[in-house]
Amino acid sequence: MKRENGSTRPRKNISVGLNIANRRHHFQEGDEEHAVFLSGNEPLVTVLREALTRDKVEKKKMYCTDCKARDLNRNCTNCEYNITKNGIFSETKSFIQMIHWFRDDSLLEGHSAPIDKIAIFDEAQRAWKKEQLSKFMRTKKGQSHFNMSEPECLIEYMNRHKDWAVIVCLVGGGQEIHDGEAGIAEWFNAINEHFPSWKVFCSDRMAGYEYARNSSIDELLFNAEVHKCRELHLSVSMRSFRSELVSAFAKAIIDGDEATAKELYPKIIQADSATNKMRYPILLTRNLQTAKEWVRNISHGTERYGIIASSGAKRLRADGVTVPKDIEIEKWFLNGKDDVNSSYFMEVAASEFKIQGLEIDYAVVVWEADYRYLDGKFTYNNFAGSSWSKVNNPIAQNYQKNSYRVLLTRAQQGYIIYVPKGNPEDVTRNPEYYDQTYNYLKKIGIIEI
């Protein structure tokens, strides 16, 4: 979406929003095309900031503009490369921000417009509806008269620029997972009702219920200028670069669609003709040590591996692995094999909340008893105190189901599913909680090691 005085073509490959923000951020003072990358995903923001900061620190250690040469030992005090990590981190924070911090800036008195004229919103479909945001503003911010959805609030903030502004919305259809999330239709409603002077550029594939609910884009934007562009649709997932079928396979598994999963599995793992190795290995085991050894052996160099599990995998600690609510996710994702806090040690598992929007190369995916297969269908369970109980709330069930959708799509190059054997002497780890899940995965044809 864009508002302008002149004319600019919409950008291709808007999925590389972070690259756009980073590139535009480095413009010299006085240039107008500053950009900011915004996300509501705190682990993603944390890891991106830390990764970019570390990268810049290393580059500044290596090159000095005064001596015009690489010099790792010299401490030059007269050039731009003499800067602290804290200084670089502050700079990085300015163009990778949590979306609610950016939103809250718009409420500050005298804050006419952001310095950024290009705002890139990651997962824009998860912006809040009017009811959700208004309630939050009343109870948490003391804004008793606030009456806007998050898309309307964010567009209004960018609309304060007097000449031009660009908003890039990175959107996934049907991915609203929390109560109060608006979907892309709310952005269209805000444009149509309050900002009809803005031009809208969107994919010509943005149709169907998962995007526009029961309305068409033309119906939602009848009051605005709309340009539909084929180039704005990313048709192939960038997450699993070795197989575009992985997401469909994950969906089939958690939906209990055994026939589709059986059909997709051999297509995903089929051997590469050049190496005779699986293109994207997906394996199964009931031995955690075997799973750990597999990811260690298949990875090379700095390829990252680790254990991921649902936040409901409370009995995984019997295997010596914890799934804490809070972890230092930047250390888990970025630190090396010499750091016990890194994913490489496989002592701490990252949950769906911590790994959402992020990927590792190879994963041990734990299938716990919270989402267990029983008599031909999946059941929903929660562990609290010292026992399991059924989850009957449909919304909670959907979140639980989606947690496994996330886990099965976080590995870029392959994963192994670990289904515990349980323990007949431990009522919380009854083998019956795991056996039917394991048998279901075996029937699909997943190779066991």
N, C-alpha and C positions, 0 to 999 in steps of 0.2 A: 504494500500500500504506500502511496506517496502523494505528497502535496508539493506543488512547485509553481514557480513563475515561468521557468523555461521548460525545456523538454529533455528528458533523459530516458534511455531504454531501461526496462527492468533487467536485473541481473540474472544470469544463468547460475545454476548450481548454488541456490541459496542455502543448501545444506552445509556449505562451508562458511557458515556465518561467523564463526570464531576467527577464521583467517581474514575475513573482511574487516572485522573489528580491529584486529591486531595491525593490519596493514594501514588502515585509516588513522589509527591512533598515533602513528609515528609521523604524521604530517607536522610541519614546522609551525611555530606560533604564528597566528594570523591566518592560516589556512582554515577553511570552513568545514571540511569534510571529516570532522571528528566522528568516531563511531564508538558505541558501547554494546557489549554483549551481555544480555540479561537472562537470568535463569532463576526459577524457583527451586531448583535442585541443589541443595546446599552441599552435599558431597561432591557433586560435579564441579561446582564453583571452587570449593576448597582445593581439589586436586589440580584443576586447571591453573589456578593462581600459583600454587606451589611449584608445579612443573615448569611454568614459564619463568618464574623467578629464578629457579635453579639454573635453567638454561642460560638466562641472561648473565647470571653471576659467573658461570663458567666461561662464557664468551668474553666478558669484561676482564677476567683474569688473564686471558690468552693474548689479547691485542691491546696495544697502547698507541694512541695517535701521536704522542710526543716522540717516542723512539722509533715509530714506524716499523716495528718488528715484533715478532712473537718473543715474549720474555716472561716466563713463568715465575721468576725469582725476584724481579725488580718491582719495588713498590713505588710507582710513579705518582707523585702528589699533584701533578699539574695538568692532568688530562681528564676527559670525561669518563674514563674507565675506572677512576678512583671513586667508587661509590659503594655504599654498604648494601648488604642484602635487604635490610629494612627499607632502605631508600628505593630499591628496585621493587620490593613487594608493594610499597605504597603506590608506585606507578602502575603496577599490574592491576591493583584493586580498582583503579579508576576506569578501566575499560572491560573488566569482568566483574559484574555486580549481581548481587541478589536482587531479584525484581522488586521485592517489597521495599528495599532501601531506596531504589530509584523512584518508586511510586510515592513513598513518604516525603521525598524531597519536594515533590510538586505541591505539597501542602504547606511548606514553609512560607511565612509571610515575606513578600518581596522577591520571591523566587520566580522570575518572569519566564525563563525557559532554560532547559539544560544546555550545557556547553556542547553536547553532542547533537549533531543534526541527523545522524543515522543511528537508529536503535534497532538491534537485532534481538528478537524475543525467541528464546529456545522453548519449544513445547508450548506454543501460544494457546493451544486448545485448552490448557489447564488454568488459564486465567479465571478469576472468580466472577460469579454472577453478581448482580446488583444486591440481592438479598444477603448473600454471604459477606460481601465486602462492606456493605453498609452496617451490618451487625458488628463486624470486627472493628470498624472505625468508631462506632458508638461506645463499645465496651472497652476497647483497648487503647484508643487514641483520643477519646473525649470529643470526637467530631459528631455532635448530636444531629447535625443537619446534612450529613453526607448522604448522597443519594445517587451514586453512580456505580456501574459495574467496573471491574478492573480494566477491561478494554477501553471503555469510555474515558476513564481517568487517565490512562496512559496516552491515548490519542490526544486528549485535551492538553496534556503537558507538552507534547511535541508540537501541537498546533500553535503554541505561543510564539514559535519562531515567526518572524515577520515575512520572510521571503520563501524558504523552502525547507522541507524535512522529509525524511524517508523512514518508514517502519518496515522491517522485514520480519514476517511471522513464519517461523519454522513450525510446521503443523504435521501431526500424525492423526489420521482418521480413527475415531472410535477408541481413543486412548485416555479419555477422561476416567480417572480411577478413584477420585475422592469426591465426597459430597460437596456440592457448591461449585464444581468446575463447570465453566461455561461452554466450552467447545468453540470452534471457529465461528459458528453462527452469531455469537454475541459480538464479535468484532464487526461482522457485517451489519448487524443491527445498529451498533454505535455509529458507524459511518453513515448509514442510510438516514438515521433519525437526527443526528447532531452535526455531522461533518461531511455533507454531500459534496463539498468542493474538493475533497480528496479524490485522487484517481486510484483505482484498485486494479492491481495486476495479480492474477491468480492462475493456477493450473487449470487447463481445460478438462482435467480428470477429477477435479474436485466436485464430485457429485455423489449422490446416494445418502443413505441415512446417517452413515458414520461422520459425514461432514455437515450436511445442512438439515439434518433431521427430516421433517416432513415437507420441507420447502426446497425450492431450487435456488441457486445462487441469484438468478435473475429476479426472482420474487423477493429475496432478501435485500437486494441492492437496486431496486427499481429507481431509486432517487439519486444514484451515483453513476459515474463514468467507469465502466468495467472493461478490462482488456484480458481476454483468456489466452494464455500462452502455454503451448505444449512443453516448452523448455523448463518450465517451473515445476514439473513433476519428476521426482526421483523414483524411477520405476524399479530399481534394484537396491535392496538393503545394503548399506555400507558396513553393517555390523559384522556379519559373517562373510568375509570376502571370498572364502573358498566355496561357499554354497549358498545360493539365494533361496534354497528350499528349507533351510534350517528353521526359520520362523514358522513356516507352514507345518513342519514336522512337530514342533513344540506345541502348536495349537491343537493338532490332531491328538497328541498324547494326552494333554490335560483335559480335552473334551471327551476322552474315552472313545475316540473314533479309531478303533483298532485297524480297520480296513485301510483307511487313508494313511495311517502311520506305517503300516506294512508296505504300502506302495512307495512311499517316499524314502524310506530308510536306505534301500540299496542304491538309489539314485544319489543320495548324499555321500555315502561312504565309498562309492565305486573308485577303483584304483586309478591313479593318474598314469597315463600311458608311458610317460617318461621315467617316472620313479618307481612305478608298481606299488606305490603306497596309497593308502586311503586318502582321498581328496579332503575329507573332513571326517575324522574318526569320531564315532560316538560308541562308547563301550559301556559295559555293565559289570559290576562286581559286588560281592557281599563282604569284602575284606578291605577295610580302610587302608591298611598298610600297602596292599596291592595297588589301590587307587593312587596313593601318594607316590609310589615308585614309578607308576606309569607316567604321570605328568612330569616327574623329574627326568625320566629317561627320554621322553619324546621332545622335550624343549631343548633349545640350543642358545648358547650365549646369554643375552639379556632378556630372552623371551620370558614373559611373566606367567607364573602359575600360582594357584592358590585354591583354598576351599571356600565354596559359597553354599549357603543354606538359608532356608526361610527363617524369619524371625520367630516362628513358632516351633523351631527345632530345639526345644528345651532339653530333651533327653540326649542330645548329642554329647553333652559333657561326660556321659558315661564312657565315651570313646576317647576322652582326653582333649576334646575340642570344644571351645566355647563360642557362642554366638552373642556377643555383648550388644546391648542397645547402642552404646556409644563406643566408637573406636577412633583412633587417630588415622582417619582414612587416607590422608596424604602420605603417611609413613607406610601404610599397608600397600598402597599402589606404587609408591615411588622409591622406597628404600631398597637397598641391595640385599644380597644373600647373606651378608654378615650381620644383619640387624634382625633381632627376634621379633620386632614389631612389623616386619614386612610380611607380605603374603607368602613368600617363599618358605617360611618356617612351618606353615600349615598348622599352627596351634590356635589361631583365631580365625573363625569364618566370617566373611562379610555377608550381611543379610541383603534381601531384596531392596531395602531402603537405602543401604549404603552403596550398592553397586549399580543402582538404576542410572542409566545414562552413561555408564562406564563399562569397559571391557578389559578382560585379560586374555592372554593367548590360549592357555589351556586351563581347564577348571575341573576340580572334583566337585560334582554337584550332589549334595546330600539329599536323599529323598526320605524325609522323616515321617512320623506317624500322624502328623497334623493333617496331611492331605493323603489319605490312604484309600486304596482300591479295595472295595468290598462287594462281593456278589454282583459283579458286572458294572459297578459305577463307583465314582469317587465319593467319599464322605469327608465331612469337615469337622475338625476336632481342635480343641484348645487345651493346652496343659497349664494348669494353675495350681499353686500349692503343691500337692503331691499326687494329683490324678488328672486323667483326661476327661473332658466333657464334650458333648456335641455342640456344634455351632449351628444354630437354626436361623439366624438372621440372614436374609438373602444378600444384603449389601456386604456384610462381613464375609459371607461365603465367596462372593465375587472377588473381594480383595485377596482372600486366601488363594483362590484359584489363580489370580493374576500374579501372585508372588512366584508361583512355579513357572509361569510364562516368562517372567523376567529371568529367573535362574537358568532356564534352558536356552536363553539367547544371549548370554554374557560372554561366551568364549568365542574368540575370533578364529581359532584354528582347530578346535576340537575339545571334547570333554568326556569324562567318564562318570557315570551315575553310580553312586554308592548307596545301596539299600541295606541298612543294618540287619543282622540276623535276629536281633533281640536277645532276650535272656529269660528262660522259663522261670527263673527264680526271682525275677524283678517284674512285679505286676505292671509297672509303667512302661516296660519294654517287652511286653508279651510278643512272642514270635508271630502270633496271628495278626498283629498290627502291621507287619511288614511283608509277610509271605505272599499275600495275594497281589500286592503292588509289584513285587519282584516277578511273580509269574506272569502278570500282565505285560510287563516290559519284555520278558523273555518271549512271549507269544508274538509280540510285534516283530521279533527277529533280531533284537539288539544283541550283538556278540558279547558273550561273557568271558571274562578273564579271571 
